[in-house]
């Protein structure tokens, strides 16, 4: 393919691979958009490598670690680039994913064009995210094996949610302090902690929403000790008919997620009302995440991959329209988000009583 330009990489290609996240990226203030967009591209390339199930996990791990080294500054070697082309890119059914893997050299060149501080931050976040992908490849069995492995305990799930999403909240906060000085309040440590919790909240939502699909490739992110406390095994969760029986497990994990969303709300309300773009970029994932948890709480077949709790596109558009009106007001935002949290809690209470 022709050598892609920076404009193509951070424009059409980024839009093609980021899908709904592009809404958030596109609303960001200009200075933050390029480093966050590039970090997303590099992390998405790593994720595509890690998820290409037609390649054995050890081979995927080797390619993932090579990409991590390139992001850290090592020059890409021709042989590994060729392997990415023949072993991974050729397996992609989505043309944008294939184009991304074929664009790694120019993407790494764009990384070198960033300021030193942005380059260091992008390297750090891609390294941490790839740690999360390495965690998956080393923890769980080959997708073709038919085996299922559960994480041992809550601390393992908490670590996982940091590696794949909590660190993104940390990175986002770093970028905000760097590119929009005097926007976020101090102490910075408080905002960093809230940003990490915010990211974990979103990943917990993903874990719950996608469990039916993940279980069928051998990945049970629900802690084994939590399963045992509800007299469940990972194999039990493979049967959609067990959705009602396993609902107390679902509710317990949703309840663990809600305090993380409250930290996300605190993060959002700390952003000045005049920083409307930044507010919207944080508001949308909070509301979409909570709407997803509400669907999950109501979903009688939540373990069935054919009945995924996913909000419709028209609902996303309604959220965007409403958010533009309410975003400047902390009072309105708290009423909206606390109302969603309250609706989830009420749904859990009502269904737990039956």
C-alpha positions as a Markdown table, in Angstrom:
| # | Residue | x | y | z |
|---|---|---|---|---|
| 1 | Unk | 0.0 | 0.0 | 0.0 |
| 2 | Unk | 1.2 | 3.6 | -0.5 |
| 3 | Unk | 3.1 | 5.1 | 2.4 |
| 4 | Unk | 0.3 | 6.6 | 4.6 |
| 5 | Unk | 0.6 | 10.2 | 5.7 |
| 6 | Unk | 0.2 | 11.6 | 9.2 |
| 7 | Unk | -3.1 | 13.1 | 8.1 |
| 8 | Unk | -4.4 | 9.7 | 6.9 |
| 9 | Unk | -3.2 | 7.9 | 10.0 |
| 10 | Unk | -4.8 | 10.3 | 12.5 |
| 11 | Unk | -7.8 | 11.0 | 10.3 |
| 12 | Unk | -9.5 | 8.3 | 8.2 |
| 13 | Unk | -7.6 | 5.3 | 9.5 |
| 14 | Unk | -8.1 | 6.4 | 13.2 |
| 15 | Unk | -11.8 | 6.9 | 12.5 |
| 16 | Unk | -12.0 | 3.5 | 10.8 |
| 17 | Unk | -10.5 | 1.5 | 13.7 |
| 18 | Unk | -11.8 | 3.5 | 16.7 |
| 19 | Unk | -15.4 | 3.4 | 15.7 |
| 20 | Unk | -17.5 | 4.9 | 18.6 |
| 21 | Unk | -14.4 | 6.1 | 20.5 |
| 22 | Unk | -13.7 | 8.4 | 17.5 |
| 23 | Unk | -16.6 | 10.6 | 18.8 |
| 24 | Unk | -14.7 | 11.2 | 22.0 |
| 25 | Unk | -11.4 | 11.7 | 20.2 |
| 26 | Unk | -12.9 | 14.1 | 17.7 |
| 27 | Unk | -14.4 | 16.3 | 20.4 |
| 28 | Unk | -11.0 | 16.7 | 22.3 |
| 29 | Unk | -9.1 | 20.0 | 22.2 |
| 30 | Unk | -6.6 | 20.0 | 19.3 |
| 31 | Unk | -3.4 | 19.7 | 21.4 |
| 32 | Unk | -4.6 | 16.5 | 23.0 |
| 33 | Unk | -6.0 | 14.8 | 19.9 |
| 34 | Unk | -2.8 | 13.7 | 18.2 |
| 35 | Unk | -0.9 | 12.0 | 21.1 |
| 36 | Unk | -4.1 | 10.3 | 22.3 |
| 37 | Unk | -5.1 | 9.3 | 18.8 |
| 38 | Unk | -1.6 | 7.9 | 18.0 |
| 39 | Unk | -1.6 | 6.0 | 21.3 |
| 40 | Unk | -5.0 | 4.5 | 20.4 |
| 41 | Unk | -3.7 | 3.5 | 17.0 |
| 42 | Unk | -0.6 | 1.8 | 18.4 |
| 43 | Unk | -2.5 | 0.1 | 21.2 |
| 44 | Unk | -5.2 | -1.1 | 18.7 |
| 45 | Unk | -2.4 | -2.6 | 16.5 |
| 46 | Unk | -1.1 | -4.4 | 19.6 |
| 47 | Unk | -4.6 | -5.6 | 20.5 |
| 48 | Unk | -5.2 | -6.9 | 16.9 |
| 49 | Unk | -2.0 | -8.9 | 17.2 |
| 50 | Unk | -3.0 | -10.3 | 20.6 |
| 51 | Unk | -6.5 | -11.2 | 19.4 |
| 52 | Unk | -5.7 | -13.0 | 16.1 |
| 53 | Unk | -6.8 | -16.4 | 17.3 |
| 54 | Unk | -5.7 | -18.3 | 14.2 |
| 55 | Unk | -2.1 | -17.8 | 15.4 |
| 56 | Unk | -0.9 | -19.7 | 18.4 |
| 57 | Unk | -0.6 | -17.6 | 21.6 |
| 58 | Unk | 3.3 | -18.0 | 21.8 |
| 59 | Unk | 3.7 | -16.6 | 18.3 |
| 60 | Unk | 1.2 | -13.7 | 19.1 |
| 61 | Unk | 3.1 | -13.0 | 22.3 |
| 62 | Unk | 6.4 | -12.7 | 20.4 |
| 63 | Unk | 5.0 | -10.3 | 17.9 |
| 64 | Unk | 3.3 | -8.2 | 20.7 |
| 65 | Unk | 6.6 | -7.9 | 22.6 |
| 66 | Unk | 8.4 | -6.9 | 19.3 |
| 67 | Unk | 5.9 | -4.1 | 18.8 |
| 68 | Unk | 6.3 | -3.0 | 22.4 |
| 69 | Unk | 10.1 | -2.7 | 21.8 |
| 70 | Unk | 9.5 | -0.7 | 18.6 |
| 71 | Unk | 7.3 | 1.7 | 20.5 |
| 72 | Unk | 9.9 | 2.1 | 23.1 |
| 73 | Unk | 12.4 | 3.1 | 20.5 |
| 74 | Unk | 14.0 | 0.0 | 19.0 |
| 75 | Unk | 14.1 | 0.1 | 15.2 |
| 76 | Unk | 11.6 | -2.3 | 13.5 |
| 77 | Unk | 13.3 | -5.3 | 11.9 |
| 78 | Unk | 12.3 | -6.3 | 8.4 |
| 79 | Unk | 11.7 | -10.0 | 9.2 |
| 80 | Unk | 9.2 | -9.2 | 12.0 |
| 81 | Unk | 7.4 | -6.6 | 9.9 |
| 82 | Unk | 7.1 | -9.2 | 7.1 |
| 83 | Unk | 5.7 | -11.7 | 9.6 |
| 84 | Unk | 3.1 | -9.2 | 10.8 |
| 85 | Unk | 2.1 | -8.7 | 7.1 |
| 86 | Unk | 1.8 | -12.4 | 6.3 |
| 87 | Unk | 0.7 | -13.9 | 9.7 |
| 88 | Unk | -1.5 | -11.2 | 11.1 |
| 89 | Unk | -2.6 | -8.6 | 8.6 |
| 90 | Unk | -3.6 | -11.3 | 6.1 |
| 91 | Unk | -6.0 | -12.8 | 8.7 |
| 92 | Unk | -8.0 | -9.5 | 9.2 |
| 93 | Unk | -11.5 | -9.4 | 7.8 |
| 94 | Unk | -11.7 | -5.6 | 8.5 |
| 95 | Unk | -9.8 | -3.6 | 5.9 |
| 96 | Unk | -9.0 | -0.9 | 8.4 |
| 97 | Unk | -7.4 | -3.3 | 10.8 |
| 98 | Unk | -5.3 | -4.7 | 7.9 |
| 99 | Unk | -4.3 | -1.2 | 6.9 |
| 100 | Unk | -3.3 | -0.3 | 10.5 |
| 101 | Unk | -0.9 | -3.3 | 10.7 |
| 102 | Unk | 0.5 | -2.3 | 7.3 |
| 103 | Unk | 1.1 | 1.2 | 8.6 |
| 104 | Unk | 3.2 | 0.5 | 11.7 |
| 105 | Unk | 6.4 | 2.0 | 10.3 |
| 106 | Unk | 4.8 | 5.4 | 9.5 |
| 107 | Unk | 2.9 | 5.4 | 12.8 |
| 108 | Unk | 6.2 | 4.9 | 14.6 |
| 109 | Unk | 7.6 | 7.7 | 12.6 |
| 110 | Unk | 4.8 | 10.0 | 13.8 |
| 111 | Unk | 5.6 | 9.0 | 17.3 |
| 112 | Unk | 9.1 | 10.3 | 16.9 |
| 113 | Unk | 7.6 | 13.6 | 15.7 |
| 114 | Unk | 5.8 | 14.2 | 19.0 |
| 115 | Unk | 7.3 | 16.4 | 21.7 |
| 116 | Unk | 9.6 | 14.5 | 24.1 |
| 117 | Unk | 7.0 | 14.6 | 26.9 |
| 118 | Unk | 4.2 | 13.4 | 24.7 |
| 119 | Unk | 6.4 | 10.7 | 23.2 |
| 120 | Unk | 7.3 | 9.5 | 26.7 |
| 121 | Unk | 3.6 | 9.4 | 27.7 |
| 122 | Unk | 2.5 | 7.6 | 24.6 |
| 123 | Unk | 5.3 | 5.0 | 25.1 |
| 124 | Unk | 4.3 | 4.5 | 28.7 |
| 125 | Unk | 0.6 | 4.0 | 28.0 |
| 126 | Unk | 1.2 | 1.6 | 25.1 |
| 127 | Unk | 3.6 | -0.4 | 27.2 |
| 128 | Unk | 1.1 | -0.7 | 30.0 |
| 129 | Unk | -1.7 | -1.6 | 27.7 |
| 130 | Unk | 0.4 | -4.3 | 26.1 |
| 131 | Unk | 1.2 | -5.6 | 29.6 |
| 132 | Unk | -2.6 | -6.2 | 29.8 |
| 133 | Unk | -2.6 | -8.0 | 26.5 |
| 134 | Unk | 0.4 | -10.1 | 27.6 |
| 135 | Unk | -1.5 | -10.9 | 30.8 |
| 136 | Unk | -4.4 | -12.3 | 28.7 |
| 137 | Unk | -2.1 | -14.4 | 26.5 |
| 138 | Unk | -0.2 | -15.8 | 29.5 |
| 139 | Unk | -3.2 | -16.3 | 31.8 |
| 140 | Unk | -5.8 | -17.8 | 29.5 |
| 141 | Unk | -5.7 | -20.9 | 27.3 |
| 142 | Unk | -5.6 | -21.0 | 23.5 |
| 143 | Unk | -9.0 | -20.0 | 22.2 |
| 144 | Unk | -9.2 | -23.3 | 20.3 |
| 145 | Unk | -8.5 | -25.6 | 23.3 |
| 146 | Unk | -12.1 | -25.7 | 24.8 |
| 147 | Unk | -10.7 | -25.0 | 28.3 |
| 148 | Unk | -11.8 | -22.1 | 30.5 |
| 149 | Unk | -9.7 | -20.3 | 33.1 |
| 150 | Unk | -11.0 | -17.9 | 35.7 |
| 151 | Unk | -9.1 | -15.1 | 37.3 |
| 152 | Unk | -8.3 | -16.2 | 40.9 |
| 153 | Unk | -9.6 | -13.3 | 42.9 |
| 154 | Unk | -10.8 | -9.6 | 42.9 |
| 155 | Unk | -7.2 | -8.3 | 43.1 |
| 156 | Unk | -6.4 | -10.0 | 39.8 |
| 157 | Unk | -9.5 | -8.5 | 38.2 |
| 158 | Unk | -8.6 | -5.1 | 39.7 |
| 159 | Unk | -5.0 | -5.3 | 38.3 |
| 160 | Unk | -6.4 | -6.4 | 34.9 |
| 161 | Unk | -8.8 | -3.4 | 34.7 |
| 162 | Unk | -5.9 | -1.1 | 35.5 |
| 163 | Unk | -3.7 | -2.6 | 32.8 |
| 164 | Unk | -6.3 | -2.3 | 30.1 |
| 165 | Unk | -8.3 | 0.8 | 31.1 |
| 166 | Unk | -7.4 | 2.4 | 34.4 |
| 167 | Unk | -4.0 | 3.4 | 32.9 |
| 168 | Unk | -5.9 | 5.2 | 30.1 |
| 169 | Unk | -7.5 | 7.5 | 32.7 |
| 170 | Unk | -4.1 | 8.1 | 34.1 |
| 171 | Unk | -2.7 | 8.9 | 30.6 |
| 172 | Unk | -5.7 | 11.1 | 29.8 |
| 173 | Unk | -5.1 | 13.1 | 32.9 |
| 174 | Unk | -1.4 | 13.5 | 32.1 |
| 175 | Unk | -2.3 | 14.8 | 28.7 |
| 176 | Unk | -4.8 | 17.2 | 30.1 |
| 177 | Unk | -2.2 | 18.7 | 32.6 |
| 178 | Unk | 0.3 | 18.9 | 29.8 |
| 179 | Unk | -1.8 | 20.5 | 27.1 |
| 180 | Unk | -4.5 | 22.3 | 29.0 |
| 181 | Unk | -2.6 | 23.7 | 32.0 |
| 182 | Unk | -4.7 | 25.2 | 34.8 |
| 183 | Unk | -7.7 | 23.2 | 33.6 |
| 184 | Unk | -7.7 | 20.5 | 36.1 |
| 185 | Unk | -7.5 | 21.3 | 39.8 |
| 186 | Unk | -4.7 | 20.2 | 42.1 |
| 187 | Unk | -3.6 | 18.1 | 43.8 |
| 188 | Unk | -2.9 | 16.2 | 40.7 |
| 189 | Unk | -2.7 | 12.9 | 42.6 |
| 190 | Unk | -6.4 | 13.1 | 43.4 |
| 191 | Unk | -7.3 | 13.6 | 39.7 |
| 192 | Unk | -4.9 | 10.8 | 38.7 |
| 193 | Unk | -6.7 | 8.4 | 41.2 |
| 194 | Unk | -10.1 | 9.5 | 39.9 |
| 195 | Unk | -9.0 | 9.0 | 36.3 |
| 196 | Unk | -7.8 | 5.5 | 37.1 |
| 197 | Unk | -11.1 | 4.6 | 38.8 |
| 198 | Unk | -12.9 | 6.1 | 35.8 |
| 199 | Unk | -11.1 | 3.8 | 33.4 |
| 200 | Unk | -11.6 | 0.8 | 35.6 |
| 201 | Unk | -15.4 | 1.5 | 35.7 |
| 202 | Unk | -15.5 | 1.4 | 31.9 |
| 203 | Unk | -13.6 | -1.8 | 31.7 |
| 204 | Unk | -15.7 | -3.5 | 34.3 |
| 205 | Unk | -18.7 | -2.6 | 32.1 |
| 206 | Unk | -16.9 | -4.2 | 29.1 |
| 207 | Unk | -16.1 | -7.3 | 31.1 |
| 208 | Unk | -19.8 | -7.7 | 32.1 |
| 209 | Unk | -21.2 | -6.9 | 28.7 |
| 210 | Unk | -18.8 | -9.2 | 26.8 |
| 211 | Unk | -18.7 | -12.2 | 29.2 |
| 212 | Unk | -20.7 | -14.5 | 26.9 |
| 213 | Unk | -18.3 | -14.0 | 24.1 |
| 214 | Unk | -15.2 | -14.2 | 26.3 |
| 215 | Unk | -16.3 | -17.4 | 28.1 |
| 216 | Unk | -16.5 | -19.1 | 24.7 |
| 217 | Unk | -12.8 | -18.4 | 24.0 |
| 218 | Unk | -11.8 | -19.7 | 27.4 |
| 219 | Unk | -11.6 | -16.3 | 29.3 |
| 220 | Unk | -13.5 | -15.9 | 32.5 |
| 221 | Unk | -12.7 | -12.5 | 34.0 |
| 222 | Unk | -15.1 | -13.2 | 37.0 |
| 223 | Unk | -12.9 | -14.1 | 40.0 |
| 224 | Unk | -13.0 | -17.7 | 41.0 |
| 225 | Unk | -13.5 | -16.9 | 44.6 |
| 226 | Unk | -16.6 | -14.8 | 43.7 |
| 227 | Unk | -17.9 | -17.6 | 41.6 |
| 228 | Unk | -17.5 | -20.1 | 44.4 |
| 229 | Unk | -19.3 | -17.8 | 46.8 |
| 230 | Unk | -22.4 | -18.1 | 44.5 |
| 231 | Unk | -21.9 | -21.9 | 44.0 |
| 232 | Unk | -20.9 | -21.3 | 40.3 |
| 233 | Unk | -18.1 | -22.5 | 38.1 |
| 234 | Unk | -16.9 | -21.0 | 34.8 |
| 235 | Unk | -18.5 | -23.9 | 33.0 |
| 236 | Unk | -21.9 | -23.0 | 34.5 |
| 237 | Unk | -21.7 | -19.6 | 32.9 |
| 238 | Unk | -21.5 | -21.2 | 29.4 |
| 239 | Unk | -25.2 | -22.1 | 29.6 |
| 240 | Unk | -27.4 | -19.1 | 28.8 |
| 241 | Unk | -30.2 | -20.9 | 30.8 |
| 242 | Unk | -28.1 | -20.1 | 34.0 |
| 243 | Unk | -28.5 | -16.4 | 33.5 |
| 244 | Unk | -31.1 | -16.1 | 36.3 |
| 245 | Unk | -29.3 | -18.4 | 38.6 |
| 246 | Unk | -26.0 | -16.4 | 38.1 |
| 247 | Unk | -27.8 | -13.0 | 38.4 |
| 248 | Unk | -26.5 | -12.5 | 42.0 |
| 249 | Unk | -23.0 | -12.7 | 40.7 |
| 250 | Unk | -23.8 | -10.1 | 38.0 |
| 251 | Unk | -25.4 | -7.8 | 40.6 |
| 252 | Unk | -22.4 | -8.1 | 42.9 |
| 253 | Unk | -20.0 | -7.0 | 40.2 |
| 254 | Unk | -22.3 | -4.2 | 39.0 |
| 255 | Unk | -22.3 | -3.0 | 42.6 |
| 256 | Unk | -18.5 | -3.0 | 42.7 |
| 257 | Unk | -18.5 | -0.9 | 39.6 |
| 258 | Unk | -20.8 | 1.9 | 40.7 |
| 259 | Unk | -18.4 | 3.5 | 43.2 |
| 260 | Unk | -15.9 | 3.7 | 40.3 |
| 261 | Unk | -18.4 | 5.5 | 38.2 |
| 262 | Unk | -19.0 | 7.9 | 41.1 |
| 263 | Unk | -15.3 | 8.7 | 40.9 |
| 264 | Unk | -15.7 | 9.3 | 37.2 |
| 265 | Unk | -18.5 | 11.8 | 38.0 |
| 266 | Unk | -16.2 | 13.6 | 40.5 |
| 267 | Unk | -13.5 | 13.7 | 37.8 |
| 268 | Unk | -16.0 | 15.1 | 35.3 |
| 269 | Unk | -17.3 | 17.8 | 37.7 |
| 270 | Unk | -13.8 | 18.9 | 38.5 |
| 271 | Unk | -13.3 | 20.0 | 34.9 |
| 272 | Unk | -14.3 | 23.7 | 34.5 |
| 273 | Unk | -17.7 | 24.4 | 32.9 |
| 274 | Unk | -16.0 | 26.4 | 30.1 |
| 275 | Unk | -13.9 | 23.4 | 29.1 |
| 276 | Unk | -16.9 | 22.1 | 27.2 |
| 277 | Unk | -15.0 | 19.8 | 24.8 |
| 278 | Unk | -13.1 | 18.1 | 27.6 |
| 279 | Unk | -16.3 | 17.7 | 29.6 |
| 280 | Unk | -18.2 | 16.1 | 26.8 |
| 281 | Unk | -15.3 | 13.7 | 26.1 |
| 282 | Unk | -15.6 | 12.5 | 29.7 |
| 283 | Unk | -19.4 | 12.6 | 30.0 |
| 284 | Unk | -20.3 | 10.4 | 27.0 |
| 285 | Unk | -18.4 | 7.2 | 28.2 |
| 286 | Unk | -19.8 | 7.6 | 31.7 |
| 287 | Unk | -23.4 | 7.8 | 30.5 |
| 288 | Unk | -23.0 | 5.1 | 27.9 |
| 289 | Unk | -21.4 | 2.9 | 30.5 |
| 290 | Unk | -24.1 | 3.4 | 33.0 |
| 291 | Unk | -26.9 | 2.9 | 30.4 |
| 292 | Unk | -25.1 | -0.4 | 29.5 |
| 293 | Unk | -25.1 | -1.5 | 33.2 |
| 294 | Unk | -28.8 | -0.7 | 33.4 |
| 295 | Unk | -29.5 | -2.9 | 30.3 |
| 296 | Unk | -27.4 | -5.7 | 31.9 |
| 297 | Unk | -29.3 | -5.5 | 35.2 |
| 298 | Unk | -32.6 | -5.9 | 33.2 |
| 299 | Unk | -31.2 | -8.6 | 30.8 |
| 300 | Unk | -32.8 | -12.0 | 31.7 |
| 301 | Unk | -30.3 | -13.7 | 29.2 |
| 302 | Unk | -27.1 | -11.7 | 30.1 |
| 303 | Unk | -24.9 | -14.8 | 29.7 |
| 304 | Unk | -26.2 | -15.4 | 26.1 |
| 305 | Unk | -23.8 | -13.9 | 23.5 |
| 306 | Unk | -26.8 | -13.6 | 21.2 |
| 307 | Unk | -28.4 | -11.1 | 23.7 |
| 308 | Unk | -25.6 | -8.7 | 24.4 |
| 309 | Unk | -26.5 | -5.6 | 26.5 |
| 310 | Unk | -25.5 | -2.9 | 24.0 |
| 311 | Unk | -27.2 | 0.5 | 23.7 |
| 312 | Unk | -28.5 | 1.4 | 20.2 |
| 313 | Unk | -27.0 | 4.0 | 18.0 |
| 314 | Unk | -30.0 | 6.2 | 18.2 |
| 315 | Unk | -29.7 | 6.2 | 22.0 |
| 316 | Unk | -26.1 | 7.3 | 21.7 |
| 317 | Unk | -27.3 | 10.2 | 19.6 |
| 318 | Unk | -29.9 | 11.1 | 22.2 |
| 319 | Unk | -27.2 | 11.1 | 24.9 |
| 320 | Unk | -25.0 | 13.4 | 22.7 |
| 321 | Unk | -27.9 | 15.8 | 22.2 |
| 322 | Unk | -28.8 | 15.9 | 25.8 |
| 323 | Unk | -25.2 | 16.3 | 26.9 |
| 324 | Unk | -24.6 | 19.4 | 24.9 |
| 325 | Unk | -27.4 | 21.1 | 26.9 |
| 326 | Unk | -26.5 | 19.8 | 30.3 |
| 327 | Unk | -22.7 | 19.7 | 30.2 |
| 328 | Unk | -22.0 | 23.2 | 31.6 |
| 329 | Unk | -23.9 | 22.5 | 34.8 |
| 330 | Unk | -22.5 | 20.3 | 37.6 |
| 331 | Unk | -25.9 | 20.2 | 39.2 |
| 332 | Unk | -27.6 | 18.9 | 36.0 |
| 333 | Unk | -24.8 | 16.4 | 35.4 |
| 334 | Unk | -25.0 | 15.0 | 39.0 |
| 335 | Unk | -28.8 | 14.7 | 38.7 |
| 336 | Unk | -28.4 | 12.8 | 35.4 |
| 337 | Unk | -25.6 | 10.5 | 36.4 |
| 338 | Unk | -26.8 | 9.9 | 40.0 |
| 339 | Unk | -30.2 | 9.2 | 38.5 |
| 340 | Unk | -28.8 | 6.5 | 36.3 |
| 341 | Unk | -26.9 | 5.0 | 39.3 |
| 342 | Unk | -30.1 | 5.1 | 41.3 |
| 343 | Unk | -32.0 | 3.4 | 38.6 |
| 344 | Unk | -29.4 | 0.6 | 38.4 |
| 345 | Unk | -29.5 | 0.2 | 42.2 |
| 346 | Unk | -33.3 | 0.1 | 42.2 |
| 347 | Unk | -33.3 | -2.5 | 39.4 |
| 348 | Unk | -30.9 | -4.7 | 41.4 |
| 349 | Unk | -33.0 | -4.4 | 44.6 |
| 350 | Unk | -36.2 | -5.2 | 42.8 |
| 351 | Unk | -34.9 | -8.2 | 41.0 |
| 352 | Unk | -33.0 | -9.5 | 44.0 |
| 353 | Unk | -36.3 | -9.5 | 46.0 |
| 354 | Unk | -37.8 | -12.1 | 43.5 |
